[in-house]
Structure formats: C-alpha cells, structure tokens
Amino acid sequence: MNILIAGCGKAGSILAETLCNEGHSVTVMDNDPEVVRSLVDNNDVQGVVGNALILKDLQEAGVEDANIIIAMTDSDETNILCCMMARKCKAKHSVARVRNPMYSEQMVFMRDELGISMMINPEYQTANEIARMLRYPNAIHVETFAKGRMDLAEMKVTPGGTLDGMTLSNLFHKLKLHLLVCAVKRGEEIIIPDGRFVLAGGDKIHITAAHSDLSKFYKAVGDFKSRVKSCVIVGGGKIGYYLVRQLLELGIQVKIIEQDRARCEQLSEWFPKANVIHADGTNQDILLEEGLPKADACIMLTGIDEENIILSMYAKKIGVEKIVTKINRSSLLPISDSMGLENIVSPRETIAELVLQYVRARQNSDSNNIITLYRLAENKLEAIEFIVRGDADYIGKPLRELHITPGFLIAGIIRGNKRIIPTGEDVLKVNDSVVIVTTNRKISSLNEMFY
C-alpha cells in the first residue's frame, strides 16, 4: 500500500520503520530536512521536506495516490486539518493523532463529521493498558479481546515454583481449568508449544483464559497477588490524567506527585478524590514521606525515560509489589527487561500497534476483519483477533482436520457471549471472533493460517 506519513518525530519515525518493514511503500514528510534525511538514509522510504498544511507540499508527497495518510505532527489541529485536506485530494483513508484531553469527549463526532478514518490518542490508550495491569496484578501484561470477554495474560515462571519443570499436558490435567498456554518466550526464542512442552523457570508464558479462570490459575500455582487498593503516580501529564480517572472509578486510592504547581492545581480541580502532591517525585525523601513503600502499586510517568527506570528500580528495591514504567525509547526496552522491570508501557509502540492494526485491516483482500492486534515479546509475536466472515473451506470443520501452518495457534474462540478455549473437536463458525497467536508478523487474513 502507498502510505504517507506527515510529521516524523519519534513516533512518526517508529511508524515509518514499522510500515516499511511490513513491505509497504512509505513516503515521509516533515519540515525538518535533517529528520527527513535520516529516515531516507536508514529506511527504504521516500522523503519530502514540507508542511502538512501546504497543498503543494502534500501533492509533491503524492497525497493523491496515497491509500492511507497518517498525520503525526505535534499539533492536533494540524493533524485534523491535514487529514481533511488529504481526503479532498482523494487520499483513500486518513489517520490523525489527537492527544488533547479536551477533544476526548468529541472524538467520535470529529471522526464521523470530518471524514477522518481513524483518530488515535496514544496517552489514552496507554492509560487503558496501565489500568489493565492494575486490574490483573499477577500478570506482566494483559491484553483483552472481544470487548473484554477473553484475556491474554503474560506471566513469568518462578524458578523452583509449581510450574518449573511441568509439561503442559500435566498442567491442564492437574488444574482442570479452561486456559491455554499459547506462546512461550525462553531467552530470545519464541515458541508455540504443544502438550509435550516442558516449562522452565524464567520462561515468560502467554495464557488465554477468562478472567475468573486466570485468577484460579494464579492461586493454583501459588502466585496470587491481592487486588491493588492504593497507587502512587509520579508525573501528572496526559497519561496521568486519563489513568487517574480510571483508577478512581475502580475504587483505588490514588496519590499523584507532580512538580508543576499549575498542573497540580488542575489535577486537584479535576480529581477532588485524588491526593495531589506538589513535589519532585525523583526525590527519595519525598517518595518515603508520601508512603511509596506502603503502596500496592506505583506508576512512573515522568517525561524522562531514564528517570522512570531509576525510580522503578528504587521502588522494586524497597518492596513495592506492582511497578509500571513508561519508556518511549525502543533502545531502552531490552535494558529495562534485563534489570527486572517487566511492566513496561510505551505510547509510541501503542501508536504503532493501532496503526498497524488499521493498515492490515485495510489491505485485507478477503472478508475476514482484523478487530484487534497486539505485538508481544518485543514485537516477535502477534496476537490478532479476526471476525469469521463469508464462505471459507475451514468453516464448520473440526480443528483437528485442518492443516494449520507452523508458527500459528488458535488461542481462543468467542461465539456470542461464550468463550471457547479450543480443542481439536471445536469448529469455526461465521461471525465467530477468533484469536490467533503467531510468530508470522505480517498476517492480514485468517486464510493465511491454513494451507
């Protein structure tokens, strides 16, 4: 597909690299010649130095032939207007990054009435991800499918624990729970396991199940953590705004430490039930004085990745049970993991996932629809939700009779309100939601799973 990215800051650059690696024809446009030159030199993309609101610059970048234009400048208003201009120039689809919380209540109206195909708020989506982590404190990450009816949770096998050395077939026989270990990360290797696979301490496993079965699973393997009741947030920016609203609705006691006085006054006005502290959250004495060691969870949301990492390491040292760290720079993600910081969120990676999901759905040539897409295990694994549409050879046949390409696994089927952890006797039906896990990172159609 021909994709035009207008605005190539750090998030736009990640998008350009991601879409280029997917095999798309990508053109980048930015008003900074150095940014454009760097992207062209390091990726197989075309570059144009120009302004996202100047018609001749958009035309020079090939807006008329663009299947999708993605507006990623630092200005919400520029992104919205750029998408409107692009649609008038016959670009087929448009995506705008819109971050201002003031616009959050009218996103649907703006999208529908202004003709913008998709509007992305990375801070809002990141806050949703953090809230899920606190709802499920046992898991490293939790992704949801079928509007919350099925969860995909990541957890670590404790060395010497119940799961260490256990085969998956014995695990299912012993626990008698409706769940599926659908992927394992062992070192740098990603494995789609079968029943003979033996778990080992240090493995990171991805499990699909209903929430109630996940809770039973954690209790059964001796890794159950109680519900988060209190939380300290360091940094009261946009993510903090969206997150506090959700946590208060969950009944969690929230304390926000923010250095900017004016922002503290705003937060206090918006959230009278939260405890807002005007202080430097990187100060050890402040953290101790405000009760960080007694908190069930802490979330590090300052604007500096290194600060978030150091603060998280300190929180881990003093015994905070659940720690979430915001990191934007991709180069720091492996380093953070090696330091034992497992609950990482990245707004830029969140943008890439959402746009990739949209692009895959648009390029899909058959009747299956991608509903949800998550990239897991440092982007080496994907979990994708499809809706089964139309007439296909695999519909109605027992799964054991189908030829499934290596590297694919059907992790769950949602039929109405019924959650199915699939066995060989189950079948796919029209309108089912099907969750697949795969090491093939370019799949856009359910048909590609079968041969």
The 8 nearest C-alpha neighbors of each residue, nearest first, counted from 0:
[[1, 23, 24, 66, 2, 362, 65, 67],
 [0, 2, 24, 65, 66, 25, 23, 67],
 [3, 1, 25, 67, 65, 68, 66, 0],
 [4, 2, 68, 26, 27, 25, 69, 65],
 [3, 5, 69, 27, 68, 70, 28, 26],
 [6, 4, 70, 28, 71, 51, 69, 27],
 [7, 5, 72, 71, 29, 28, 8, 11],
 [8, 6, 11, 12, 29, 5, 9, 71],
 [7, 9, 11, 10, 12, 6, 72, 34],
 [8, 10, 12, 11, 13, 7, 347, 328],
 [9, 11, 347, 13, 12, 8, 14, 7],
 [12, 10, 7, 14, 8, 13, 9, 71],
 [11, 13, 15, 9, 7, 14, 10, 8],
 [14, 12, 10, 16, 11, 15, 17, 9],
 [13, 15, 11, 17, 12, 16, 351, 18],
 [16, 14, 12, 18, 13, 17, 19, 11],
 [15, 17, 19, 13, 14, 18, 20, 12],
 [18, 16, 14, 20, 19, 15, 13, 21],
 [19, 17, 21, 20, 15, 16, 23, 14],
 [18, 20, 16, 21, 22, 23, 17, 15],
 [19, 21, 17, 22, 18, 16, 23, 15],
 [22, 20, 18, 19, 23, 441, 17, 440],
 [23, 21, 19, 20, 18, 24, 0, 25],
 [22, 24, 0, 19, 21, 18, 25, 1],
 [23, 25, 1, 0, 2, 19, 22, 26],
 [24, 26, 2, 44, 23, 3, 1, 19],
 [27, 25, 45, 3, 44, 46, 4, 2],
 [26, 28, 4, 46, 3, 5, 45, 47],
 [27, 29, 47, 5, 48, 46, 6, 49],
 [28, 30, 6, 48, 31, 49, 7, 5],
 [29, 31, 49, 48, 50, 32, 28, 6],
 [30, 32, 29, 34, 33, 35, 48, 49],
 [33, 31, 35, 34, 48, 36, 30, 29],
 [34, 32, 36, 35, 31, 37, 38, 30],
 [33, 35, 37, 31, 32, 36, 38, 7],
 [36, 34, 32, 38, 33, 37, 46, 39],
 [35, 37, 33, 39, 34, 38, 32, 40],
 [38, 36, 40, 34, 35, 39, 33, 41],
 [37, 39, 41, 35, 40, 36, 42, 34],
 [38, 40, 36, 42, 44, 37, 41, 46],
 [39, 41, 37, 38, 42, 36, 43, 44],
 [42, 40, 38, 39, 37, 43, 44, 36],
 [43, 41, 39, 44, 38, 40, 16, 19],
 [42, 44, 39, 19, 45, 41, 40, 25],
 [45, 43, 25, 39, 42, 26, 46, 24],
 [44, 46, 26, 39, 27, 25, 47, 43],
 [47, 45, 27, 26, 35, 28, 39, 44],
 [46, 48, 28, 49, 60, 27, 29, 35],
 [49, 47, 30, 29, 28, 32, 35, 31],
 [48, 50, 30, 56, 29, 47, 28, 51],
 [49, 51, 53, 52, 30, 56, 29, 48],
 [52, 50, 53, 81, 5, 57, 49, 56],
 [51, 53, 50, 81, 54, 77, 80, 57],
 [54, 52, 56, 50, 55, 51, 57, 49],
 [53, 55, 57, 56, 58, 52, 84, 51],
 [54, 56, 58, 57, 53, 59, 60, 49],
 [57, 55, 59, 49, 58, 53, 54, 50],
 [58, 56, 60, 54, 59, 55, 62, 53],
 [57, 59, 55, 61, 60, 62, 56, 54],
 [58, 60, 56, 61, 57, 55, 47, 62],
 [59, 61, 57, 58, 62, 47, 56, 26],
 [62, 60, 58, 59, 63, 64, 65, 57],
 [61, 63, 65, 58, 64, 57, 60, 90],
 [64, 62, 89, 90, 61, 88, 65, 58],
 [65, 63, 62, 61, 90, 66, 1, 89],
 [66, 64, 1, 62, 90, 67, 2, 63],
 [65, 67, 91, 1, 90, 2, 92, 0],
 [68, 66, 92, 2, 65, 93, 91, 3],
 [67, 69, 3, 93, 2, 4, 94, 65],
 [70, 68, 94, 4, 93, 95, 5, 3],
 [71, 69, 5, 95, 78, 4, 72, 94],
 [70, 72, 6, 96, 5, 11, 69, 78],
 [73, 71, 6, 74, 70, 78, 5, 7],
 [72, 74, 71, 75, 6, 8, 77, 78],
 [73, 75, 77, 76, 72, 78, 97, 71],
 [76, 74, 97, 78, 77, 79, 96, 98],
 [75, 77, 79, 78, 74, 80, 97, 81],
 [78, 76, 74, 80, 75, 79, 81, 52],
 [79, 77, 70, 81, 75, 95, 76, 80],
 [80, 78, 76, 82, 81, 77, 95, 75],
 [79, 81, 83, 77, 82, 78, 76, 84],
 [80, 82, 78, 84, 83, 79, 52, 77],
 [83, 81, 85, 79, 80, 84, 93, 86],
 [82, 84, 80, 86, 85, 81, 79, 87],
 [85, 83, 87, 81, 82, 86, 80, 88],
 [84, 86, 88, 82, 87, 83, 90, 81],
 [85, 87, 90, 89, 88, 83, 84, 82],
 [88, 86, 84, 85, 89, 83, 90, 82],
 [87, 89, 85, 86, 63, 90, 84, 62],
 [90, 88, 86, 63, 87, 91, 85, 62],
 [91, 89, 86, 65, 63, 85, 88, 92],
 [90, 92, 66, 89, 67, 65, 86, 93],
 [93, 91, 67, 116, 90, 66, 68, 94],
 [92, 94, 68, 116, 67, 115, 82, 69],
 [93, 95, 69, 117, 118, 116, 70, 68],
 [96, 94, 70, 118, 78, 69, 79, 97],
 [95, 97, 119, 71, 118, 120, 70, 98],
 [98, 96, 75, 120, 119, 95, 99, 118],
 [97, 99, 120, 100, 96, 75, 122, 121],
 [98, 100, 101, 102, 97, 103, 75, 237],
 [101, 99, 103, 102, 98, 237, 104, 241],
 [100, 102, 99, 103, 104, 105, 98, 106],
 [103, 101, 100, 105, 104, 99, 106, 97],
 [104, 102, 100, 106, 105, 101, 99, 98],
 [103, 105, 102, 106, 101, 107, 100, 108],
 [106, 104, 108, 103, 107, 102, 109, 101],
 [105, 107, 109, 108, 103, 104, 110, 102],
 [108, 106, 110, 109, 105, 111, 104, 112],
 [107, 109, 105, 111, 106, 110, 112, 113],
 [110, 108, 106, 112, 107, 113, 111, 105],
 [109, 111, 115, 107, 108, 113, 112, 114],
 [112, 110, 108, 114, 109, 113, 107, 115],
 [111, 113, 109, 114, 108, 110, 115, 107],
 [114, 112, 109, 110, 115, 111, 83, 108],
 [113, 115, 111, 112, 110, 116, 83, 86],
 [116, 114, 110, 93, 113, 117, 82, 94],
 [115, 117, 93, 92, 94, 114, 110, 118],
 [118, 116, 94, 115, 95, 93, 119, 110],
 [117, 119, 95, 94, 96, 97, 110, 120],
 [120, 118, 96, 97, 121, 95, 117, 350],
 [119, 121, 98, 97, 123, 122, 96, 124],
 [122, 120, 124, 346, 123, 350, 125, 119],
 [121, 123, 238, 125, 124, 120, 237, 126],
 [124, 122, 126, 125, 120, 121, 241, 238],
 [123, 125, 127, 121, 126, 122, 120, 128],
 [126, 124, 128, 122, 127, 123, 346, 121],
 [125, 127, 242, 129, 123, 128, 124, 238],
 [128, 126, 124, 130, 125, 129, 131, 123],
 [127, 129, 125, 131, 126, 130, 124, 132],
 [130, 128, 132, 126, 131, 127, 125, 133],
 [129, 131, 127, 133, 132, 128, 126, 134],
 [132, 130, 134, 128, 129, 133, 135, 141],
 [133, 131, 129, 135, 130, 134, 136, 140],
 [134, 132, 136, 130, 135, 131, 227, 129],
 [133, 135, 131, 132, 136, 130, 226, 227],
 [134, 136, 132, 133, 137, 138, 131, 141],
 [137, 135, 133, 138, 132, 134, 224, 321],
 [138, 136, 135, 224, 223, 139, 222, 217],
 [139, 137, 154, 140, 136, 153, 135, 152],
 [138, 140, 153, 342, 154, 341, 137, 141],
 [139, 141, 153, 138, 152, 132, 342, 142],
 [142, 140, 152, 151, 132, 131, 153, 138],
 [141, 143, 151, 150, 152, 140, 144, 373],
 [144, 142, 150, 147, 149, 151, 141, 146],
 [143, 145, 149, 147, 146, 150, 148, 142],
 [144, 146, 148, 147, 149, 432, 413, 143],
 [147, 145, 144, 148, 143, 149, 371, 150],
 [146, 148, 143, 144, 145, 149, 150, 142],
 [147, 149, 145, 146, 144, 209, 150, 418],
 [150, 148, 209, 144, 147, 143, 208, 145],
 [151, 149, 143, 207, 208, 142, 209, 152],
 [150, 152, 207, 142, 206, 141, 143, 205],
 [153, 151, 141, 206, 205, 140, 138, 150],
 [154, 152, 205, 140, 139, 138, 204, 206],
 [155, 153, 138, 139, 204, 203, 152, 156],
 [154, 156, 203, 202, 201, 157, 204, 153],
 [157, 155, 200, 201, 202, 203, 162, 158],
 [156, 158, 160, 200, 159, 155, 201, 163],
 [159, 200, 157, 160, 163, 201, 156, 199],
 [158, 160, 163, 157, 200, 161, 162, 164],
 [161, 159, 157, 158, 163, 162, 156, 200],
 [160, 162, 220, 163, 159, 221, 165, 157],
 [161, 163, 165, 160, 164, 156, 198, 220],
 [162, 164, 199, 200, 160, 198, 165, 159],
 [163, 165, 198, 199, 197, 162, 166, 200],
 [166, 164, 162, 197, 198, 163, 167, 170],
 [167, 165, 197, 169, 196, 168, 195, 198],
 [166, 168, 170, 194, 169, 196, 195, 171],
 [167, 169, 194, 170, 171, 166, 172, 195],
 [170, 168, 172, 166, 167, 171, 173, 165],
 [169, 171, 167, 173, 168, 172, 174, 166],
 [170, 172, 174, 168, 173, 175, 169, 167],
 [173, 171, 169, 170, 175, 174, 168, 176],
 [174, 172, 170, 171, 175, 169, 168, 176],
 [173, 175, 171, 176, 172, 170, 219, 216],
 [176, 174, 171, 172, 173, 177, 170, 178],
 [177, 175, 174, 178, 212, 171, 216, 215],
 [178, 176, 420, 208, 212, 175, 179, 209],
 [179, 177, 208, 207, 176, 420, 206, 180],
 [178, 180, 207, 206, 181, 420, 208, 410],
 [181, 179, 206, 205, 182, 204, 207, 178],
 [180, 182, 179, 205, 206, 410, 191, 192],
 [183, 181, 191, 205, 190, 204, 180, 192],
 [182, 184, 204, 190, 203, 189, 185, 205],
 [183, 185, 189, 203, 188, 202, 186, 190],
 [186, 184, 202, 188, 187, 183, 189, 203],
 [185, 187, 188, 184, 202, 189, 201, 203],
 [186, 188, 185, 189, 184, 376, 379, 377],
 [189, 187, 185, 186, 184, 190, 183, 379],
 [190, 188, 184, 183, 185, 187, 191, 182],
 [189, 191, 183, 182, 192, 184, 188, 185],
 [190, 192, 182, 181, 406, 183, 189, 193],
 [193, 191, 190, 196, 182, 181, 194, 183],
 [194, 192, 195, 196, 191, 167, 168, 181],
 [193, 195, 168, 167, 196, 166, 192, 169],
 [196, 194, 193, 166, 167, 168, 197, 192],
 [195, 197, 166, 194, 193, 192, 167, 198],
 [198, 196, 166, 165, 164, 195, 167, 199],
 [199, 197, 164, 165, 163, 166, 162, 196],
 [200, 198, 163, 164, 202, 201, 197, 156],
 [199, 201, 158, 156, 163, 157, 202, 159],
 [200, 202, 156, 155, 158, 157, 199, 203],
 [203, 201, 185, 156, 200, 155, 199, 184],
 [204, 202, 155, 184, 154, 183, 156, 201],
 [203, 205, 183, 154, 153, 182, 202, 155],
 [204, 206, 153, 182, 152, 180, 181, 183],
 [207, 205, 180, 152, 179, 151, 181, 153],
 [208, 206, 151, 179, 178, 150, 410, 152],
 [209, 207, 178, 150, 149, 213, 212, 210],
 [208, 210, 149, 212, 211, 150, 213, 148],
 [209, 211, 213, 212, 208, 214, 150, 149],
 [212, 210, 214, 213, 209, 215, 208, 216],
 [211, 213, 215, 214, 209, 210, 216, 208],
 [214, 212, 216, 210, 215, 211, 208, 217],
 [215, 213, 217, 211, 216, 212, 210, 218],
 [216, 214, 212, 218, 213, 217, 219, 211],
 [215, 217, 213, 219, 214, 218, 212, 220],
 [218, 216, 223, 222, 214, 220, 219, 215],
 [217, 219, 223, 221, 215, 216, 220, 222],
 [218, 220, 216, 217, 221, 215, 174, 222],
 [221, 219, 217, 161, 218, 222, 216, 162],
 [220, 222, 218, 219, 223, 217, 161, 160],
 [223, 221, 217, 220, 218, 224, 137, 219],
 [222, 224, 217, 218, 221, 137, 225, 214],
 [225, 223, 137, 136, 222, 226, 217, 218],
 [224, 226, 227, 223, 136, 137, 228, 295],
 [225, 227, 228, 224, 136, 134, 135, 133],
 [226, 228, 295, 229, 133, 225, 296, 251],
 [227, 229, 251, 252, 226, 295, 230, 250],
 [230, 228, 252, 295, 251, 294, 227, 253],
 [229, 231, 296, 253, 297, 294, 295, 252],
 [232, 230, 297, 254, 255, 253, 298, 296],
 [233, 231, 255, 298, 297, 254, 299, 234],
 [232, 234, 256, 299, 280, 300, 255, 298],
 [235, 233, 301, 300, 257, 236, 256, 232],
 [234, 236, 239, 257, 240, 255, 233, 237],
 [237, 235, 239, 238, 234, 240, 300, 301],
 [236, 238, 240, 239, 122, 241, 235, 100],
 [239, 237, 122, 241, 240, 126, 236, 242],
 [238, 240, 235, 242, 236, 237, 241, 243],
 [239, 241, 237, 238, 242, 243, 236, 235],
 [240, 242, 238, 244, 239, 243, 123, 126],
 [243, 241, 126, 239, 245, 244, 240, 238],
 [244, 242, 246, 245, 240, 241, 239, 247],
 [243, 245, 242, 241, 247, 246, 248, 240],
 [246, 244, 248, 242, 243, 247, 249, 241],
 [247, 245, 249, 243, 248, 251, 244, 242],
 [246, 248, 250, 249, 251, 244, 245, 243],
 [247, 249, 245, 246, 250, 244, 251, 243],
 [250, 248, 246, 247, 251, 245, 134, 244],
 [249, 251, 247, 248, 246, 252, 228, 245],
 [252, 250, 228, 247, 229, 246, 249, 253],
 [251, 253, 229, 228, 230, 250, 247, 254],
 [254, 252, 230, 273, 229, 231, 251, 274],
 [253, 255, 274, 231, 275, 273, 232, 230],
 [256, 254, 232, 275, 276, 233, 231, 274],
 [257, 255, 276, 233, 280, 234, 278, 277],
 [256, 258, 234, 277, 235, 259, 278, 255],
 [257, 259, 278, 279, 277, 260, 256, 280],
 [258, 260, 262, 261, 257, 263, 277, 278],
 [261, 259, 263, 262, 277, 258, 264, 257],
 [262, 260, 264, 263, 259, 265, 266, 258],
 [261, 263, 265, 259, 264, 260, 266, 235],
 [264, 262, 260, 266, 261, 265, 267, 277],
 [263, 265, 267, 261, 262, 266, 268, 260],
 [266, 264, 262, 268, 263, 267, 269, 261],
 [265, 267, 269, 263, 268, 264, 270, 262],
 [268, 266, 264, 270, 271, 265, 269, 263],
 [267, 269, 265, 266, 270, 271, 264, 263],
 [270, 268, 266, 267, 265, 271, 264, 240],
 [269, 271, 267, 272, 273, 268, 266, 244],
 [270, 272, 267, 273, 268, 269, 274, 266],
 [273, 271, 270, 274, 247, 253, 267, 252],
 [274, 272, 253, 270, 271, 254, 275, 252],
 [273, 275, 254, 255, 253, 276, 272, 271],
 [274, 276, 255, 254, 273, 267, 256, 263],
 [277, 275, 256, 278, 255, 257, 274, 263],
 [278, 276, 257, 258, 260, 256, 263, 275],
 [279, 277, 258, 257, 276, 280, 256, 285],
 [278, 280, 258, 281, 282, 257, 256, 285],
 [279, 281, 282, 233, 256, 278, 286, 285],
 [280, 282, 279, 283, 310, 306, 286, 285],
 [281, 283, 285, 280, 284, 279, 286, 278],
 [284, 282, 286, 285, 287, 281, 280, 288],
 [283, 285, 287, 286, 282, 288, 289, 281],
 [286, 284, 288, 282, 283, 287, 289, 280],
 [287, 285, 283, 289, 284, 291, 288, 282],
 [288, 286, 284, 290, 289, 285, 291, 283],
 [287, 289, 285, 290, 286, 284, 291, 283],
 [290, 288, 286, 287, 291, 285, 254, 284],
 [289, 291, 287, 293, 288, 292, 286, 294],
 [290, 292, 294, 293, 286, 287, 289, 231],
 [293, 291, 290, 294, 319, 317, 318, 287],
 [294, 292, 291, 290, 295, 319, 229, 318],
 [295, 293, 291, 296, 229, 230, 292, 319],
 [294, 296, 229, 227, 320, 230, 319, 228],
 [297, 295, 321, 230, 294, 322, 320, 319],
 [296, 298, 231, 322, 230, 232, 323, 321],
 [299, 297, 323, 232, 322, 324, 300, 233],
 [298, 300, 324, 233, 307, 301, 232, 325],
 [301, 299, 234, 325, 233, 298, 302, 307],
 [302, 300, 234, 303, 299, 307, 233, 306],
 [301, 303, 300, 304, 234, 306, 307, 236],
 [304, 302, 306, 301, 305, 307, 326, 300],
 [305, 303, 326, 307, 306, 308, 302, 327],
 [304, 306, 308, 307, 303, 309, 326, 310],
 [307, 305, 309, 303, 304, 308, 310, 301],
 [306, 308, 304, 310, 299, 305, 309, 311],
 [307, 309, 305, 311, 306, 310, 312, 304],
 [310, 308, 312, 306, 311, 307, 305, 313],
 [311, 309, 313, 307, 312, 308, 306, 314],
 [312, 310, 314, 308, 313, 309, 307, 315],
 [311, 313, 315, 309, 310, 314, 308, 316],
 [312, 314, 316, 310, 311, 315, 309, 317],
 [315, 313, 311, 317, 316, 312, 319, 310],
 [316, 314, 312, 318, 313, 319, 317, 311],
 [315, 317, 313, 314, 318, 312, 319, 311],
 [318, 316, 314, 315, 292, 319, 313, 291],
 [317, 319, 315, 316, 320, 314, 292, 293],
 [318, 320, 314, 315, 292, 321, 317, 296],
 [319, 321, 295, 318, 296, 322, 315, 294],
 [322, 320, 296, 319, 295, 297, 136, 323],
 [321, 323, 297, 296, 298, 342, 311, 324],
 [324, 322, 298, 342, 343, 299, 297, 321],
 [323, 325, 343, 299, 298, 307, 344, 342],
 [326, 324, 344, 300, 345, 343, 299, 307],
 [327, 325, 304, 345, 328, 344, 324, 343],
 [326, 328, 345, 347, 329, 346, 304, 325],
 [327, 329, 330, 331, 326, 332, 304, 345],
 [328, 330, 331, 332, 327, 326, 333, 348],
 [331, 329, 328, 332, 333, 334, 327, 335],
 [330, 332, 334, 329, 328, 333, 335, 326],
 [331, 333, 335, 329, 334, 330, 336, 326],
 [334, 332, 336, 335, 331, 337, 330, 329],
 [335, 333, 337, 331, 336, 332, 338, 330],
 [336, 334, 338, 332, 337, 333, 340, 331],
 [335, 337, 333, 340, 339, 338, 334, 341],
 [336, 338, 334, 339, 335, 333, 340, 332],
 [339, 337, 335, 336, 340, 334, 312, 341],
 [338, 340, 336, 337, 341, 335, 312, 315],
 [341, 339, 336, 335, 338, 342, 343, 337],
 [340, 342, 336, 343, 339, 139, 335, 323],
 [343, 341, 323, 139, 340, 324, 322, 140],
 [344, 342, 324, 341, 323, 325, 326, 345],
 [343, 345, 325, 326, 324, 346, 125, 342],
 [344, 346, 327, 326, 348, 347, 325, 349],
 [347, 345, 349, 121, 348, 125, 122, 350],
 [348, 346, 350, 10, 349, 345, 327, 351],
 [347, 349, 351, 345, 350, 346, 352, 327],
 [348, 350, 346, 352, 347, 351, 345, 353],
 [351, 349, 347, 353, 348, 352, 121, 354],
 [350, 352, 348, 354, 349, 353, 14, 355],
 [353, 351, 355, 349, 350, 354, 356, 373],
 [352, 354, 356, 350, 355, 351, 349, 357],
 [355, 353, 357, 351, 356, 352, 358, 350],
 [356, 354, 358, 352, 357, 353, 351, 359],
 [355, 357, 353, 359, 354, 372, 358, 352],
 [356, 358, 354, 360, 355, 359, 361, 353],
 [357, 359, 355, 361, 360, 356, 354, 362],
 [360, 358, 443, 362, 356, 361, 357, 355],
 [359, 361, 357, 369, 363, 358, 362, 368],
 [362, 360, 358, 359, 363, 357, 364, 356],
 [363, 361, 359, 360, 364, 358, 443, 0],
 [362, 364, 360, 361, 443, 365, 444, 359],
 [363, 365, 362, 366, 444, 361, 367, 443],
 [366, 364, 367, 363, 444, 368, 446, 388],
 [365, 367, 388, 389, 368, 364, 363, 387],
 [368, 366, 388, 387, 386, 365, 444, 385],
 [367, 369, 386, 385, 370, 360, 366, 387],
 [370, 368, 385, 360, 384, 371, 367, 386],
 [371, 369, 384, 385, 368, 372, 386, 383],
 [370, 372, 384, 383, 369, 356, 373, 144],
 [373, 371, 383, 356, 382, 384, 352, 374],
 [374, 372, 382, 381, 352, 375, 383, 371],
 [373, 375, 381, 378, 380, 382, 352, 372],
 [374, 376, 380, 378, 377, 381, 373, 379],
 [377, 375, 378, 379, 380, 184, 374, 189],
 [376, 378, 379, 375, 374, 380, 333, 332],
 [379, 377, 374, 375, 376, 380, 381, 440],
 [380, 378, 376, 377, 438, 375, 381, 374],
 [381, 379, 438, 375, 378, 374, 376, 437],
 [382, 380, 374, 437, 373, 436, 375, 383],
 [381, 383, 436, 373, 435, 372, 374, 437],
 [384, 382, 372, 435, 434, 371, 381, 373],
 [383, 385, 434, 371, 370, 433, 369, 372],
 [386, 384, 369, 433, 368, 432, 370, 367],
 [385, 387, 432, 368, 367, 431, 430, 388],
 [388, 386, 430, 429, 431, 367, 385, 432],
 [389, 387, 367, 429, 366, 430, 386, 390],
 [390, 388, 366, 391, 429, 387, 367, 430],
 [389, 391, 388, 392, 394, 429, 393, 366],
 [390, 392, 393, 394, 389, 388, 446, 387],
 [393, 391, 394, 390, 396, 395, 446, 401],
 [392, 394, 391, 396, 395, 401, 427, 449],
 [395, 393, 427, 428, 392, 391, 396, 426],
 [394, 396, 426, 427, 428, 393, 397, 392],
 [395, 397, 426, 394, 393, 398, 400, 427],
 [398, 396, 426, 424, 425, 399, 400, 423],
 [397, 399, 423, 401, 400, 426, 425, 424],
 [398, 400, 423, 397, 401, 424, 422, 402],
 [401, 399, 398, 397, 402, 396, 423, 424],
 [402, 400, 398, 399, 403, 393, 397, 449],
 [401, 403, 449, 450, 404, 400, 399, 398],
 [404, 402, 449, 448, 401, 450, 405, 407],
 [403, 405, 449, 448, 407, 450, 406, 402],
 [406, 404, 407, 403, 408, 448, 191, 437],
 [405, 407, 437, 438, 191, 404, 439, 408],
 [408, 406, 437, 405, 436, 404, 448, 403],
 [409, 407, 436, 435, 410, 437, 181, 406],
 [410, 408, 435, 411, 434, 436, 407, 421],
 [411, 409, 435, 434, 408, 181, 436, 207],
 [412, 410, 420, 434, 409, 419, 433, 421],
 [411, 413, 433, 419, 432, 418, 434, 414],
 [414, 412, 418, 432, 417, 431, 419, 415],
 [415, 413, 431, 417, 416, 412, 418, 432],
 [414, 416, 417, 413, 431, 418, 432, 430],
 [417, 415, 414, 418, 413, 148, 145, 419],
 [416, 418, 414, 415, 413, 419, 412, 148],
 [419, 417, 413, 412, 416, 414, 420, 149],
 [418, 420, 412, 421, 411, 413, 417, 414],
 [421, 419, 411, 177, 178, 412, 418, 179],
 [422, 420, 419, 425, 411, 412, 423, 410],
 [421, 423, 424, 425, 420, 398, 399, 419],
 [424, 422, 399, 398, 425, 397, 421, 400],
 [425, 423, 397, 422, 398, 399, 426, 421],
 [424, 426, 397, 422, 423, 421, 398, 427],
 [427, 425, 397, 395, 396, 398, 428, 424],
 [428, 426, 394, 395, 431, 429, 425, 396],
 [429, 427, 394, 431, 395, 430, 426, 387],
 [428, 430, 387, 388, 431, 389, 427, 394],
 [431, 429, 387, 386, 388, 428, 432, 414],
 [432, 430, 414, 387, 429, 428, 386, 413],
 [431, 433, 386, 413, 385, 412, 430, 384],
 [434, 432, 412, 385, 384, 411, 431, 386],
 [435, 433, 384, 411, 410, 383, 409, 412],
 [434, 436, 409, 410, 383, 408, 382, 433],
 [437, 435, 382, 408, 381, 407, 410, 409],
 [438, 436, 407, 439, 381, 406, 380, 408],
 [437, 439, 380, 406, 440, 379, 381, 407],
 [440, 438, 437, 441, 442, 406, 380, 381],
 [441, 439, 438, 442, 381, 380, 437, 379],
 [440, 442, 439, 21, 443, 359, 22, 381],
 [441, 443, 444, 440, 439, 447, 445, 359],
 [444, 442, 359, 363, 441, 360, 445, 362],
 [445, 443, 446, 447, 442, 363, 367, 365],
 [444, 446, 447, 448, 367, 385, 443, 442],
 [447, 445, 444, 448, 449, 391, 450, 367],
 [448, 446, 445, 449, 444, 442, 450, 443],
 [447, 449, 446, 404, 445, 403, 407, 450],
 [450, 448, 403, 447, 402, 404, 446, 401],
 [449, 402, 404, 403, 448, 447, 446, 401]]
